[in-house]
Amino acid sequence: MPPNKPARRAGAAEARRRGMSKKPAAPAKRSKGKKPPSRRRADGASGLGPFDDDLLFVFSHPLRIRMLAFMHDAGEASPSDLARALGVGTYHTSYHMRVLVEYGCAEPIRTEQVGSLNKTIYRPIQKLEFPKEVWEQLPPALQHQMITYLFQASFADAEVALQDRVYEQFPESHASWANKNLDEQGWEELVELFDATLESAMAIVGNSEGRHKEDGRQADASDLRVSFCLVAFPFPRDQEPPETDFLRHGPS
């Protein structure tokens, strides 16, 4: 027995006597056949409506965001797949998957046998997009994490495209970048333009999905997996980035 073992026991006993350490309460027993009480928030908890209240709760934990983002990219995943990909324990991904399912953000689609065990595969339902009024209610730290993920994901896609030289294979693809000075009105107009462009882009995606349904088929290898990203942001006022003309790739 290690020499410090008795000391650790004595220390724990002393802590209990002083009220510094308490034995955790045993979890409440649940009778078989009964579903756990719903954790959905009551209507009006945030003043945004029940659906938005649920969305705020779901995205209040960063791991749930990362799990949904991974599933949207991969199409489907099991808790063990997510644990390996995200570098966390399966216990955590299993727990948060139950939350995502309960709040209608993911659903089980099949069970696969791996050795003597079964694993459940899930697919995402809730898209990673927010109405303006919901986004403004998210904590600043969570907003920062979402924006960080957006940049990391878009840069990762661009790196893959560059390594495989897809810009040479598809010269009609688009990439542009510029630093310009704008007054407040110009900035507001640019944001409105980007919002409208995103709406148009998503309408194009919806039309493509509609044609798939009309043809009675799913997306396959004949389709192009396209990555597009819209970014516009002001620099900190104490920074002076070099002003550039528009640099772009693609048809003018």
C-alpha positions as CSV (number, residue, x, y, z in Angstrom):
1,M,0.0,0.0,0.0
2,P,1.4,3.4,-0.9
3,P,2.6,5.4,2.2
4,N,0.3,8.3,1.6
5,K,-2.9,6.2,1.4
6,P,-3.8,6.5,5.2
7,A,-3.1,10.2,5.0
8,R,-5.6,10.6,2.2
9,R,-8.2,8.7,4.1
10,A,-7.7,10.8,7.2
11,G,-7.9,14.0,5.2
12,A,-11.2,12.9,3.7
13,A,-12.6,12.0,7.1
14,E,-11.6,15.3,8.6
15,A,-13.2,17.1,5.6
16,R,-16.5,15.3,6.2
17,R,-16.4,16.2,9.9
18,R,-16.0,19.8,9.0
19,G,-18.8,19.7,6.5
20,M,-16.5,20.3,3.5
21,S,-17.3,17.1,1.8
22,K,-20.7,15.5,1.4
23,K,-21.6,12.2,0.0
24,P,-23.5,12.8,-3.3
25,A,-27.1,12.0,-3.2
26,A,-28.1,8.8,-5.0
27,P,-30.0,9.4,-8.2
28,A,-33.7,9.1,-8.0
29,K,-35.0,5.7,-9.1
30,R,-37.3,5.7,-12.1
31,S,-39.9,3.0,-12.4
32,K,-39.8,1.0,-15.6
33,G,-42.1,1.9,-18.4
34,K,-42.3,5.6,-17.4
35,K,-40.7,8.3,-19.5
36,P,-38.6,10.9,-17.8
37,P,-40.2,14.3,-17.3
38,S,-39.7,16.6,-20.2
39,R,-37.1,19.3,-19.8
40,R,-38.7,21.6,-22.3
41,R,-39.1,25.1,-21.0
42,A,-42.5,26.6,-20.4
43,D,-43.9,29.0,-23.0
44,G,-42.6,32.5,-22.7
45,A,-39.5,31.7,-20.7
46,S,-37.5,34.1,-22.9
47,G,-40.3,36.0,-24.5
48,L,-39.4,34.6,-27.9
49,G,-41.9,31.7,-28.0
50,P,-41.6,28.0,-27.1
51,F,-39.6,26.9,-30.1
52,D,-37.0,29.6,-29.7
53,D,-36.8,29.0,-26.0
54,D,-35.9,25.3,-26.8
55,L,-33.4,26.4,-29.3
56,L,-31.7,28.7,-26.9
57,F,-31.4,25.8,-24.4
58,V,-30.1,23.3,-26.9
59,F,-27.4,25.7,-28.1
60,S,-26.4,26.8,-24.6
61,H,-23.9,23.9,-24.5
62,P,-21.0,24.1,-26.9
63,L,-20.7,20.3,-27.3
64,R,-24.2,20.1,-28.6
65,I,-23.3,22.7,-31.3
66,R,-20.2,20.7,-32.2
67,M,-22.1,17.5,-32.4
68,L,-24.8,19.0,-34.7
69,A,-22.1,20.6,-36.9
70,F,-20.3,17.3,-37.3
71,M,-23.5,15.4,-38.1
72,H,-24.5,18.1,-40.7
73,D,-21.1,17.6,-42.3
74,A,-21.0,13.8,-42.1
75,G,-24.7,13.3,-42.6
76,E,-25.0,10.9,-39.7
77,A,-23.1,9.6,-36.7
78,S,-23.3,7.5,-33.5
79,P,-22.3,8.9,-30.1
80,S,-19.1,6.8,-30.3
81,D,-18.3,8.3,-33.7
82,L,-18.8,11.7,-32.3
83,A,-16.7,11.0,-29.2
84,R,-13.8,9.9,-31.4
85,A,-14.1,12.8,-33.8
86,L,-14.5,15.5,-31.1
87,G,-12.1,14.1,-28.6
88,V,-14.6,13.7,-25.7
89,G,-16.0,10.7,-23.8
90,T,-18.8,8.6,-25.2
91,Y,-20.7,9.2,-21.9
92,H,-20.9,13.0,-22.8
93,T,-21.9,12.5,-26.4
94,S,-24.6,9.9,-25.4
95,Y,-26.0,12.3,-22.8
96,H,-26.1,15.3,-25.1
97,M,-27.5,13.2,-28.0
98,R,-30.5,12.4,-25.8
99,V,-31.0,16.1,-25.3
100,L,-30.8,16.7,-29.0
101,V,-33.4,14.0,-29.7
102,E,-35.7,15.2,-26.9
103,Y,-35.7,18.8,-28.4
104,G,-36.2,17.6,-31.9
105,C,-32.7,18.4,-33.2
106,A,-31.7,14.9,-34.1
107,E,-33.3,11.5,-34.6
108,P,-32.2,7.9,-34.7
109,I,-32.3,6.3,-38.1
110,R,-30.9,2.8,-37.6
111,T,-29.0,0.4,-35.3
112,E,-25.8,-1.3,-36.3
113,Q,-24.1,-4.3,-34.6
114,V,-20.4,-3.8,-33.8
115,G,-19.1,-7.0,-32.3
116,S,-21.4,-8.0,-29.5
117,L,-22.7,-4.4,-29.1
118,N,-25.3,-2.4,-30.9
119,K,-24.8,1.3,-31.7
120,T,-27.5,3.7,-32.8
121,I,-26.9,6.0,-35.7
122,Y,-28.5,9.5,-35.7
123,R,-29.0,12.2,-38.2
124,P,-29.5,15.9,-37.6
125,I,-32.8,17.7,-38.0
126,Q,-32.2,21.2,-36.7
127,K,-30.2,23.4,-39.0
128,L,-27.4,25.5,-37.5
129,E,-29.1,28.8,-38.3
130,F,-30.8,31.4,-36.1
131,P,-33.4,34.1,-36.5
132,K,-31.9,37.5,-35.6
133,E,-34.0,37.7,-32.5
134,V,-32.7,34.3,-31.3
135,W,-29.1,35.1,-32.2
136,E,-29.2,38.3,-30.1
137,Q,-30.3,36.2,-27.1
138,L,-27.3,33.9,-27.2
139,P,-24.6,34.6,-24.7
140,P,-21.6,36.5,-26.2
141,A,-19.3,33.6,-25.5
142,L,-21.6,31.2,-27.4
143,Q,-21.9,33.7,-30.3
144,H,-18.0,33.8,-30.4
145,Q,-17.8,30.0,-30.5
146,M,-20.3,29.8,-33.3
147,I,-18.5,32.4,-35.4
148,T,-15.2,30.6,-34.6
149,Y,-16.6,27.3,-35.9
150,L,-17.9,29.0,-39.0
151,F,-14.4,30.4,-39.9
152,Q,-12.7,27.1,-39.1
153,A,-15.1,25.1,-41.1
154,S,-15.0,27.4,-44.2
155,F,-11.2,27.5,-44.0
156,A,-11.0,23.7,-43.8
157,D,-13.2,23.4,-46.9
158,A,-11.1,25.9,-48.8
159,E,-7.9,24.0,-47.8
160,V,-9.3,20.7,-49.1
161,A,-10.3,22.4,-52.4
162,L,-6.9,24.0,-52.8
163,Q,-5.1,20.7,-52.2
164,D,-7.2,18.9,-54.8
165,R,-6.9,21.9,-57.2
166,V,-10.7,22.1,-57.8
167,Y,-10.3,25.8,-58.7
168,E,-8.6,24.6,-61.8
169,Q,-11.1,21.9,-62.5
170,F,-14.0,24.3,-62.0
171,P,-12.8,27.7,-63.3
172,E,-16.4,29.1,-62.8
173,S,-16.0,28.8,-59.0
174,H,-15.9,32.0,-57.1
175,A,-13.5,33.5,-54.5
176,S,-13.1,37.2,-53.7
177,W,-11.6,39.4,-51.0
178,A,-11.3,43.1,-50.3
179,N,-10.6,45.6,-47.5
180,K,-12.6,48.8,-48.0
181,N,-13.7,51.8,-45.9
182,L,-17.4,52.2,-45.4
183,D,-19.5,54.7,-43.5
184,E,-22.3,53.5,-41.2
185,Q,-24.9,53.6,-44.0
186,G,-22.6,51.7,-46.4
187,W,-22.0,49.0,-43.8
188,E,-25.7,48.6,-43.2
189,E,-26.3,48.3,-47.0
190,L,-23.6,45.7,-47.3
191,V,-25.1,43.6,-44.5
192,E,-28.5,43.8,-46.2
193,L,-27.0,42.7,-49.5
194,F,-25.3,39.7,-47.9
195,D,-28.5,38.7,-46.1
196,A,-30.4,38.9,-49.4
197,T,-27.7,36.9,-51.2
198,L,-27.9,34.2,-48.6
199,E,-31.7,34.0,-49.0
200,S,-31.2,33.7,-52.8
201,A,-28.5,31.0,-52.3
202,M,-30.8,28.9,-50.0
203,A,-33.6,29.3,-52.5
204,I,-31.3,27.7,-55.1
205,V,-30.5,24.9,-52.7
206,G,-34.2,24.4,-52.1
207,N,-34.9,24.3,-55.9
208,S,-32.2,21.7,-56.3
209,E,-33.6,19.5,-53.6
210,G,-37.1,19.9,-55.2
211,R,-35.7,18.6,-58.5
212,H,-34.3,15.6,-56.6
213,K,-37.7,14.8,-55.2
214,E,-39.4,15.2,-58.6
215,D,-36.9,12.7,-60.0
216,G,-37.4,10.4,-57.1
217,R,-33.8,10.2,-56.2
218,Q,-31.3,11.1,-53.5
219,A,-28.2,13.2,-53.9
220,D,-25.5,11.0,-55.4
221,A,-22.0,11.1,-56.9
222,S,-23.3,13.0,-60.0
223,D,-24.1,16.0,-57.8
224,L,-21.5,18.6,-56.8
225,R,-20.9,19.0,-53.1
226,V,-20.6,22.8,-53.0
227,S,-19.2,24.9,-50.1
228,F,-20.1,28.6,-50.0
229,C,-19.4,31.1,-47.4
230,L,-20.4,34.8,-47.0
231,V,-18.3,36.9,-44.7
232,A,-18.4,40.6,-43.9
233,F,-17.0,42.1,-40.7
234,P,-15.5,45.4,-39.5
235,F,-11.9,45.5,-38.2
236,P,-11.3,46.8,-34.7
237,R,-10.9,50.6,-34.8
238,D,-7.3,50.4,-33.6
239,Q,-6.3,48.2,-36.5
240,E,-5.4,49.5,-39.9
241,P,-5.5,46.7,-42.5
242,P,-4.2,47.5,-45.9
243,E,-6.8,48.8,-48.3
244,T,-7.1,46.5,-51.3
245,D,-8.9,46.4,-54.6
246,F,-11.2,43.4,-55.0
247,L,-9.2,40.2,-55.6
248,R,-11.4,37.5,-57.1
249,H,-11.3,34.3,-58.9
250,G,-14.1,33.3,-61.3
251,P,-16.0,34.8,-64.2
252,S,-16.4,38.5,-64.1
